[in-house]
Amino acid sequence: MLEFNYELKVPKERIPILIGSGGEIKKQIEEATETSLKISSEEGEVSISGRDNLKLYTAREIVRSIGRGFNPDIALLLLKSDYSCETISIGDFVKTKQHLQRLKGRVIGEEGKARKYIEELTSTHISVYGKTISIIGEVQDVMNARKAIDQLLTGSMHKTVYRFLEQKRTEKRKAKTFV
């Protein structure tokens, strides 16, 4: 049977989190996805191999999510078939380092309040790390959180974004009561 392989880079400072205490996180990912992870701590390179393409893809998304700043417990939510991770490159919205910091600050908010509120309204998890913003959650919720973050990155006022998300949450609740 064929064996498939992914190679990816993970920031070196995230490698210990990916491996976990005594290798427990690495082992957990390998067992849950029936894959094998080879991790180079010096280079930050991760090689993932396995026989099942879908499980291999899931392992790659989990590893990538940990590399993008997520706690392994949150990254492992990607084992659920209706969960996804989306990463937004803040670099697509900025021209200078100062502008990058300002946009990260808009998404995080004072003492993390904006990020927490978006997470609460969309039932997602958000990580602002380096030049990226990543979102983990159910697919529709991730799409709503992404739209909200895109709005913030393009200059929309926070209250406008929150109103949009509150409306989406209300629509979701109404849809559930009809099912």
Biotite code that builds the C-alpha atoms (Angstrom):
import biotite.structure as struc

atoms = struc.array([
    struc.Atom([0.000, 0.000, 0.000], chain_id="A", res_id=1, res_name="MET", atom_name="CA", element="C"),
    struc.Atom([1.193, 3.519, -0.796], chain_id="A", res_id=2, res_name="LEU", atom_name="CA", element="C"),
    struc.Atom([2.530, 5.779, 1.906], chain_id="A", res_id=3, res_name="GLU", atom_name="CA", element="C"),
    struc.Atom([1.877, 9.511, 1.606], chain_id="A", res_id=4, res_name="PHE", atom_name="CA", element="C"),
    struc.Atom([4.008, 12.270, 3.079], chain_id="A", res_id=5, res_name="ASN", atom_name="CA", element="C"),
    struc.Atom([3.779, 15.960, 4.061], chain_id="A", res_id=6, res_name="TYR", atom_name="CA", element="C"),
    struc.Atom([6.702, 18.209, 4.927], chain_id="A", res_id=7, res_name="GLU", atom_name="CA", element="C"),
    struc.Atom([6.110, 21.442, 6.789], chain_id="A", res_id=8, res_name="LEU", atom_name="CA", element="C"),
    struc.Atom([7.922, 24.047, 8.861], chain_id="A", res_id=9, res_name="LYS", atom_name="CA", element="C"),
    struc.Atom([6.898, 24.874, 12.414], chain_id="A", res_id=10, res_name="VAL", atom_name="CA", element="C"),
    struc.Atom([8.393, 27.801, 14.344], chain_id="A", res_id=11, res_name="PRO", atom_name="CA", element="C"),
    struc.Atom([11.238, 26.397, 16.474], chain_id="A", res_id=12, res_name="LYS", atom_name="CA", element="C"),
    struc.Atom([9.741, 27.798, 19.691], chain_id="A", res_id=13, res_name="GLU", atom_name="CA", element="C"),
    struc.Atom([6.557, 25.750, 19.033], chain_id="A", res_id=14, res_name="ARG", atom_name="CA", element="C"),
    struc.Atom([8.388, 22.403, 18.627], chain_id="A", res_id=15, res_name="ILE", atom_name="CA", element="C"),
    struc.Atom([8.427, 21.593, 22.392], chain_id="A", res_id=16, res_name="PRO", atom_name="CA", element="C"),
    struc.Atom([4.649, 22.171, 22.487], chain_id="A", res_id=17, res_name="ILE", atom_name="CA", element="C"),
    struc.Atom([4.172, 19.926, 19.445], chain_id="A", res_id=18, res_name="LEU", atom_name="CA", element="C"),
    struc.Atom([6.199, 17.151, 21.064], chain_id="A", res_id=19, res_name="ILE", atom_name="CA", element="C"),
    struc.Atom([4.714, 17.573, 24.541], chain_id="A", res_id=20, res_name="GLY", atom_name="CA", element="C"),
    struc.Atom([6.006, 16.347, 27.866], chain_id="A", res_id=21, res_name="SER", atom_name="CA", element="C"),
    struc.Atom([7.687, 12.976, 27.270], chain_id="A", res_id=22, res_name="GLY", atom_name="CA", element="C"),
    struc.Atom([6.450, 13.028, 23.663], chain_id="A", res_id=23, res_name="GLY", atom_name="CA", element="C"),
    struc.Atom([2.802, 12.687, 24.715], chain_id="A", res_id=24, res_name="GLU", atom_name="CA", element="C"),
    struc.Atom([1.320, 15.218, 22.242], chain_id="A", res_id=25, res_name="ILE", atom_name="CA", element="C"),
    struc.Atom([3.276, 13.767, 19.303], chain_id="A", res_id=26, res_name="LYS", atom_name="CA", element="C"),
    struc.Atom([2.126, 10.268, 20.297], chain_id="A", res_id=27, res_name="LYS", atom_name="CA", element="C"),
    struc.Atom([-1.486, 11.433, 20.684], chain_id="A", res_id=28, res_name="GLN", atom_name="CA", element="C"),
    struc.Atom([-1.489, 12.949, 17.175], chain_id="A", res_id=29, res_name="ILE", atom_name="CA", element="C"),
    struc.Atom([0.128, 9.830, 15.692], chain_id="A", res_id=30, res_name="GLU", atom_name="CA", element="C"),
    struc.Atom([-2.367, 7.461, 17.339], chain_id="A", res_id=31, res_name="GLU", atom_name="CA", element="C"),
    struc.Atom([-5.453, 9.547, 16.549], chain_id="A", res_id=32, res_name="ALA", atom_name="CA", element="C"),
    struc.Atom([-4.508, 9.963, 12.869], chain_id="A", res_id=33, res_name="THR", atom_name="CA", element="C"),
    struc.Atom([-2.615, 6.691, 12.274], chain_id="A", res_id=34, res_name="GLU", atom_name="CA", element="C"),
    struc.Atom([0.396, 8.673, 11.052], chain_id="A", res_id=35, res_name="THR", atom_name="CA", element="C"),
    struc.Atom([4.061, 8.963, 11.894], chain_id="A", res_id=36, res_name="SER", atom_name="CA", element="C"),
    struc.Atom([5.673, 12.296, 12.796], chain_id="A", res_id=37, res_name="LEU", atom_name="CA", element="C"),
    struc.Atom([9.387, 12.952, 12.428], chain_id="A", res_id=38, res_name="LYS", atom_name="CA", element="C"),
    struc.Atom([10.363, 16.241, 14.024], chain_id="A", res_id=39, res_name="ILE", atom_name="CA", element="C"),
    struc.Atom([13.646, 18.117, 13.600], chain_id="A", res_id=40, res_name="SER", atom_name="CA", element="C"),
    struc.Atom([13.947, 20.409, 16.633], chain_id="A", res_id=41, res_name="SER", atom_name="CA", element="C"),
    struc.Atom([16.949, 22.269, 15.184], chain_id="A", res_id=42, res_name="GLU", atom_name="CA", element="C"),
    struc.Atom([15.317, 23.102, 11.846], chain_id="A", res_id=43, res_name="GLU", atom_name="CA", element="C"),
    struc.Atom([11.668, 23.229, 12.875], chain_id="A", res_id=44, res_name="GLY", atom_name="CA", element="C"),
    struc.Atom([10.853, 20.754, 10.123], chain_id="A", res_id=45, res_name="GLU", atom_name="CA", element="C"),
    struc.Atom([8.115, 18.172, 10.534], chain_id="A", res_id=46, res_name="VAL", atom_name="CA", element="C"),
    struc.Atom([7.604, 15.197, 8.259], chain_id="A", res_id=47, res_name="SER", atom_name="CA", element="C"),
    struc.Atom([4.237, 13.446, 8.484], chain_id="A", res_id=48, res_name="ILE", atom_name="CA", element="C"),
    struc.Atom([3.661, 10.117, 6.780], chain_id="A", res_id=49, res_name="SER", atom_name="CA", element="C"),
    struc.Atom([0.751, 7.714, 6.630], chain_id="A", res_id=50, res_name="GLY", atom_name="CA", element="C"),
    struc.Atom([-1.374, 5.521, 4.390], chain_id="A", res_id=51, res_name="ARG", atom_name="CA", element="C"),
    struc.Atom([-4.735, 7.329, 4.682], chain_id="A", res_id=52, res_name="ASP", atom_name="CA", element="C"),
    struc.Atom([-4.797, 10.687, 2.874], chain_id="A", res_id=53, res_name="ASN", atom_name="CA", element="C"),
    struc.Atom([-7.631, 12.141, 4.968], chain_id="A", res_id=54, res_name="LEU", atom_name="CA", element="C"),
    struc.Atom([-5.991, 11.207, 8.276], chain_id="A", res_id=55, res_name="LYS", atom_name="CA", element="C"),
    struc.Atom([-2.678, 12.520, 6.956], chain_id="A", res_id=56, res_name="LEU", atom_name="CA", element="C"),
    struc.Atom([-4.344, 15.821, 6.046], chain_id="A", res_id=57, res_name="TYR", atom_name="CA", element="C"),
    struc.Atom([-5.901, 16.009, 9.538], chain_id="A", res_id=58, res_name="THR", atom_name="CA", element="C"),
    struc.Atom([-2.515, 15.374, 11.159], chain_id="A", res_id=59, res_name="ALA", atom_name="CA", element="C"),
    struc.Atom([-0.997, 18.135, 9.022], chain_id="A", res_id=60, res_name="ARG", atom_name="CA", element="C"),
    struc.Atom([-3.739, 20.579, 10.062], chain_id="A", res_id=61, res_name="GLU", atom_name="CA", element="C"),
    struc.Atom([-3.228, 19.719, 13.751], chain_id="A", res_id=62, res_name="ILE", atom_name="CA", element="C"),
    struc.Atom([0.552, 20.201, 13.470], chain_id="A", res_id=63, res_name="VAL", atom_name="CA", element="C"),
    struc.Atom([0.092, 23.428, 11.509], chain_id="A", res_id=64, res_name="ARG", atom_name="CA", element="C"),
    struc.Atom([-2.381, 24.719, 14.131], chain_id="A", res_id=65, res_name="SER", atom_name="CA", element="C"),
    struc.Atom([0.026, 24.055, 16.986], chain_id="A", res_id=66, res_name="ILE", atom_name="CA", element="C"),
    struc.Atom([2.665, 25.869, 14.931], chain_id="A", res_id=67, res_name="GLY", atom_name="CA", element="C"),
    struc.Atom([0.272, 28.820, 14.571], chain_id="A", res_id=68, res_name="ARG", atom_name="CA", element="C"),
    struc.Atom([0.018, 29.206, 18.344], chain_id="A", res_id=69, res_name="GLY", atom_name="CA", element="C"),
    struc.Atom([-2.841, 26.956, 19.405], chain_id="A", res_id=70, res_name="PHE", atom_name="CA", element="C"),
    struc.Atom([-2.801, 24.850, 22.534], chain_id="A", res_id=71, res_name="ASN", atom_name="CA", element="C"),
    struc.Atom([-2.628, 21.155, 21.487], chain_id="A", res_id=72, res_name="PRO", atom_name="CA", element="C"),
    struc.Atom([-6.021, 20.446, 23.117], chain_id="A", res_id=73, res_name="ASP", atom_name="CA", element="C"),
    struc.Atom([-7.647, 23.014, 20.829], chain_id="A", res_id=74, res_name="ILE", atom_name="CA", element="C"),
    struc.Atom([-5.688, 21.830, 17.765], chain_id="A", res_id=75, res_name="ALA", atom_name="CA", element="C"),
    struc.Atom([-6.901, 18.267, 18.430], chain_id="A", res_id=76, res_name="LEU", atom_name="CA", element="C"),
    struc.Atom([-10.503, 19.473, 17.950], chain_id="A", res_id=77, res_name="LEU", atom_name="CA", element="C"),
    struc.Atom([-9.621, 19.196, 14.239], chain_id="A", res_id=78, res_name="LEU", atom_name="CA", element="C"),
    struc.Atom([-10.098, 15.438, 14.639], chain_id="A", res_id=79, res_name="LEU", atom_name="CA", element="C"),
    struc.Atom([-13.833, 16.197, 14.487], chain_id="A", res_id=80, res_name="LYS", atom_name="CA", element="C"),
    struc.Atom([-15.025, 16.002, 10.881], chain_id="A", res_id=81, res_name="SER", atom_name="CA", element="C"),
    struc.Atom([-17.065, 19.222, 11.071], chain_id="A", res_id=82, res_name="ASP", atom_name="CA", element="C"),
    struc.Atom([-14.147, 21.315, 12.394], chain_id="A", res_id=83, res_name="TYR", atom_name="CA", element="C"),
    struc.Atom([-11.672, 23.277, 10.317], chain_id="A", res_id=84, res_name="SER", atom_name="CA", element="C"),
    struc.Atom([-8.796, 25.696, 10.708], chain_id="A", res_id=85, res_name="CYS", atom_name="CA", element="C"),
    struc.Atom([-8.412, 28.828, 8.653], chain_id="A", res_id=86, res_name="GLU", atom_name="CA", element="C"),
    struc.Atom([-5.344, 31.059, 8.681], chain_id="A", res_id=87, res_name="THR", atom_name="CA", element="C"),
    struc.Atom([-5.370, 34.697, 7.627], chain_id="A", res_id=88, res_name="ILE", atom_name="CA", element="C"),
    struc.Atom([-2.104, 36.356, 6.645], chain_id="A", res_id=89, res_name="SER", atom_name="CA", element="C"),
    struc.Atom([-2.076, 39.836, 8.165], chain_id="A", res_id=90, res_name="ILE", atom_name="CA", element="C"),
    struc.Atom([0.681, 40.662, 5.674], chain_id="A", res_id=91, res_name="GLY", atom_name="CA", element="C"),
    struc.Atom([-2.008, 40.794, 2.982], chain_id="A", res_id=92, res_name="ASP", atom_name="CA", element="C"),
    struc.Atom([-3.475, 43.841, 4.746], chain_id="A", res_id=93, res_name="PHE", atom_name="CA", element="C"),
    struc.Atom([-0.342, 45.836, 5.713], chain_id="A", res_id=94, res_name="VAL", atom_name="CA", element="C"),
    struc.Atom([2.647, 47.625, 4.280], chain_id="A", res_id=95, res_name="LYS", atom_name="CA", element="C"),
    struc.Atom([4.681, 48.435, 7.418], chain_id="A", res_id=96, res_name="THR", atom_name="CA", element="C"),
    struc.Atom([5.602, 46.748, 10.721], chain_id="A", res_id=97, res_name="LYS", atom_name="CA", element="C"),
    struc.Atom([3.779, 49.460, 12.676], chain_id="A", res_id=98, res_name="GLN", atom_name="CA", element="C"),
    struc.Atom([0.641, 48.820, 10.657], chain_id="A", res_id=99, res_name="HIS", atom_name="CA", element="C"),
    struc.Atom([0.995, 45.069, 11.357], chain_id="A", res_id=100, res_name="LEU", atom_name="CA", element="C"),
    struc.Atom([1.131, 45.724, 15.112], chain_id="A", res_id=101, res_name="GLN", atom_name="CA", element="C"),
    struc.Atom([-1.847, 48.074, 14.925], chain_id="A", res_id=102, res_name="ARG", atom_name="CA", element="C"),
    struc.Atom([-3.976, 45.506, 13.049], chain_id="A", res_id=103, res_name="LEU", atom_name="CA", element="C"),
    struc.Atom([-3.005, 42.719, 15.448], chain_id="A", res_id=104, res_name="LYS", atom_name="CA", element="C"),
    struc.Atom([-4.069, 45.064, 18.249], chain_id="A", res_id=105, res_name="GLY", atom_name="CA", element="C"),
    struc.Atom([-7.450, 45.684, 16.571], chain_id="A", res_id=106, res_name="ARG", atom_name="CA", element="C"),
    struc.Atom([-8.163, 41.952, 16.428], chain_id="A", res_id=107, res_name="VAL", atom_name="CA", element="C"),
    struc.Atom([-6.893, 41.230, 19.946], chain_id="A", res_id=108, res_name="ILE", atom_name="CA", element="C"),
    struc.Atom([-8.420, 44.325, 21.528], chain_id="A", res_id=109, res_name="GLY", atom_name="CA", element="C"),
    struc.Atom([-7.652, 45.878, 24.880], chain_id="A", res_id=110, res_name="GLU", atom_name="CA", element="C"),
    struc.Atom([-6.639, 43.070, 27.275], chain_id="A", res_id=111, res_name="GLU", atom_name="CA", element="C"),
    struc.Atom([-7.776, 40.519, 24.657], chain_id="A", res_id=112, res_name="GLY", atom_name="CA", element="C"),
    struc.Atom([-11.426, 41.585, 24.861], chain_id="A", res_id=113, res_name="LYS", atom_name="CA", element="C"),
    struc.Atom([-12.093, 41.820, 21.095], chain_id="A", res_id=114, res_name="ALA", atom_name="CA", element="C"),
    struc.Atom([-10.659, 38.375, 20.391], chain_id="A", res_id=115, res_name="ARG", atom_name="CA", element="C"),
    struc.Atom([-12.550, 36.843, 23.342], chain_id="A", res_id=116, res_name="LYS", atom_name="CA", element="C"),
    struc.Atom([-15.823, 38.409, 22.223], chain_id="A", res_id=117, res_name="TYR", atom_name="CA", element="C"),
    struc.Atom([-15.411, 37.158, 18.642], chain_id="A", res_id=118, res_name="ILE", atom_name="CA", element="C"),
    struc.Atom([-14.606, 33.692, 20.022], chain_id="A", res_id=119, res_name="GLU", atom_name="CA", element="C"),
    struc.Atom([-17.679, 33.817, 22.250], chain_id="A", res_id=120, res_name="GLU", atom_name="CA", element="C"),
    struc.Atom([-20.035, 35.002, 19.494], chain_id="A", res_id=121, res_name="LEU", atom_name="CA", element="C"),
    struc.Atom([-18.785, 32.407, 16.985], chain_id="A", res_id=122, res_name="THR", atom_name="CA", element="C"),
    struc.Atom([-17.945, 29.456, 19.293], chain_id="A", res_id=123, res_name="SER", atom_name="CA", element="C"),
    struc.Atom([-14.441, 29.395, 17.790], chain_id="A", res_id=124, res_name="THR", atom_name="CA", element="C"),
    struc.Atom([-10.856, 29.583, 19.032], chain_id="A", res_id=125, res_name="HIS", atom_name="CA", element="C"),
    struc.Atom([-8.595, 32.320, 17.665], chain_id="A", res_id=126, res_name="ILE", atom_name="CA", element="C"),
    struc.Atom([-4.799, 32.556, 17.757], chain_id="A", res_id=127, res_name="SER", atom_name="CA", element="C"),
    struc.Atom([-2.921, 35.704, 16.772], chain_id="A", res_id=128, res_name="VAL", atom_name="CA", element="C"),
    struc.Atom([0.666, 34.564, 16.200], chain_id="A", res_id=129, res_name="TYR", atom_name="CA", element="C"),
    struc.Atom([3.430, 36.198, 14.204], chain_id="A", res_id=130, res_name="GLY", atom_name="CA", element="C"),
    struc.Atom([1.954, 37.578, 10.994], chain_id="A", res_id=131, res_name="LYS", atom_name="CA", element="C"),
    struc.Atom([-1.103, 35.327, 11.060], chain_id="A", res_id=132, res_name="THR", atom_name="CA", element="C"),
    struc.Atom([-4.500, 34.965, 12.663], chain_id="A", res_id=133, res_name="ILE", atom_name="CA", element="C"),
    struc.Atom([-5.858, 31.419, 12.824], chain_id="A", res_id=134, res_name="SER", atom_name="CA", element="C"),
    struc.Atom([-9.360, 30.252, 13.644], chain_id="A", res_id=135, res_name="ILE", atom_name="CA", element="C"),
    struc.Atom([-10.497, 26.770, 14.730], chain_id="A", res_id=136, res_name="ILE", atom_name="CA", element="C"),
    struc.Atom([-14.152, 25.771, 15.007], chain_id="A", res_id=137, res_name="GLY", atom_name="CA", element="C"),
    struc.Atom([-17.099, 24.344, 13.138], chain_id="A", res_id=138, res_name="GLU", atom_name="CA", element="C"),
    struc.Atom([-16.931, 25.280, 9.462], chain_id="A", res_id=139, res_name="VAL", atom_name="CA", element="C"),
    struc.Atom([-19.791, 27.831, 9.419], chain_id="A", res_id=140, res_name="GLN", atom_name="CA", element="C"),
    struc.Atom([-18.549, 29.440, 12.648], chain_id="A", res_id=141, res_name="ASP", atom_name="CA", element="C"),
    struc.Atom([-15.024, 29.715, 11.218], chain_id="A", res_id=142, res_name="VAL", atom_name="CA", element="C"),
    struc.Atom([-16.457, 31.421, 8.124], chain_id="A", res_id=143, res_name="MET", atom_name="CA", element="C"),
    struc.Atom([-18.314, 33.970, 10.290], chain_id="A", res_id=144, res_name="ASN", atom_name="CA", element="C"),
    struc.Atom([-15.246, 34.620, 12.469], chain_id="A", res_id=145, res_name="ALA", atom_name="CA", element="C"),
    struc.Atom([-13.105, 35.037, 9.350], chain_id="A", res_id=146, res_name="ARG", atom_name="CA", element="C"),
    struc.Atom([-15.519, 37.563, 7.877], chain_id="A", res_id=147, res_name="LYS", atom_name="CA", element="C"),
    struc.Atom([-15.514, 39.499, 11.170], chain_id="A", res_id=148, res_name="ALA", atom_name="CA", element="C"),
    struc.Atom([-11.705, 39.517, 11.346], chain_id="A", res_id=149, res_name="ILE", atom_name="CA", element="C"),
    struc.Atom([-11.467, 40.559, 7.684], chain_id="A", res_id=150, res_name="ASP", atom_name="CA", element="C"),
    struc.Atom([-13.806, 43.452, 8.513], chain_id="A", res_id=151, res_name="GLN", atom_name="CA", element="C"),
    struc.Atom([-11.603, 44.536, 11.433], chain_id="A", res_id=152, res_name="LEU", atom_name="CA", element="C"),
    struc.Atom([-8.460, 44.266, 9.296], chain_id="A", res_id=153, res_name="LEU", atom_name="CA", element="C"),
    struc.Atom([-10.019, 46.462, 6.617], chain_id="A", res_id=154, res_name="THR", atom_name="CA", element="C"),
    struc.Atom([-11.029, 49.159, 9.117], chain_id="A", res_id=155, res_name="GLY", atom_name="CA", element="C"),
    struc.Atom([-14.604, 48.407, 10.167], chain_id="A", res_id=156, res_name="SER", atom_name="CA", element="C"),
    struc.Atom([-15.590, 49.620, 13.611], chain_id="A", res_id=157, res_name="MET", atom_name="CA", element="C"),
    struc.Atom([-15.698, 47.008, 16.361], chain_id="A", res_id=158, res_name="HIS", atom_name="CA", element="C"),
    struc.Atom([-19.379, 47.665, 17.119], chain_id="A", res_id=159, res_name="LYS", atom_name="CA", element="C"),
    struc.Atom([-20.267, 47.054, 13.443], chain_id="A", res_id=160, res_name="THR", atom_name="CA", element="C"),
    struc.Atom([-18.397, 43.735, 13.499], chain_id="A", res_id=161, res_name="VAL", atom_name="CA", element="C"),
    struc.Atom([-20.015, 42.689, 16.788], chain_id="A", res_id=162, res_name="TYR", atom_name="CA", element="C"),
    struc.Atom([-23.485, 43.562, 15.438], chain_id="A", res_id=163, res_name="ARG", atom_name="CA", element="C"),
    struc.Atom([-22.788, 41.362, 12.378], chain_id="A", res_id=164, res_name="PHE", atom_name="CA", element="C"),
    struc.Atom([-21.707, 38.462, 14.620], chain_id="A", res_id=165, res_name="LEU", atom_name="CA", element="C"),
    struc.Atom([-24.648, 38.880, 17.000], chain_id="A", res_id=166, res_name="GLU", atom_name="CA", element="C"),
    struc.Atom([-26.982, 38.713, 13.994], chain_id="A", res_id=167, res_name="GLN", atom_name="CA", element="C"),
    struc.Atom([-25.254, 35.537, 12.733], chain_id="A", res_id=168, res_name="LYS", atom_name="CA", element="C"),
    struc.Atom([-25.519, 33.954, 16.190], chain_id="A", res_id=169, res_name="ARG", atom_name="CA", element="C"),
    struc.Atom([-29.253, 34.769, 16.329], chain_id="A", res_id=170, res_name="THR", atom_name="CA", element="C"),
    struc.Atom([-29.742, 33.251, 12.852], chain_id="A", res_id=171, res_name="GLU", atom_name="CA", element="C"),
    struc.Atom([-27.893, 30.107, 13.947], chain_id="A", res_id=172, res_name="LYS", atom_name="CA", element="C"),
    struc.Atom([-30.058, 29.743, 17.064], chain_id="A", res_id=173, res_name="ARG", atom_name="CA", element="C"),
    struc.Atom([-33.265, 30.195, 15.034], chain_id="A", res_id=174, res_name="LYS", atom_name="CA", element="C"),
    struc.Atom([-32.101, 27.596, 12.516], chain_id="A", res_id=175, res_name="ALA", atom_name="CA", element="C"),
    struc.Atom([-31.471, 25.109, 15.348], chain_id="A", res_id=176, res_name="LYS", atom_name="CA", element="C"),
    struc.Atom([-34.963, 25.559, 16.784], chain_id="A", res_id=177, res_name="THR", atom_name="CA", element="C"),
    struc.Atom([-36.512, 24.693, 13.396], chain_id="A", res_id=178, res_name="PHE", atom_name="CA", element="C"),
    struc.Atom([-34.521, 21.481, 13.037], chain_id="A", res_id=179, res_name="VAL", atom_name="CA", element="C"),
])
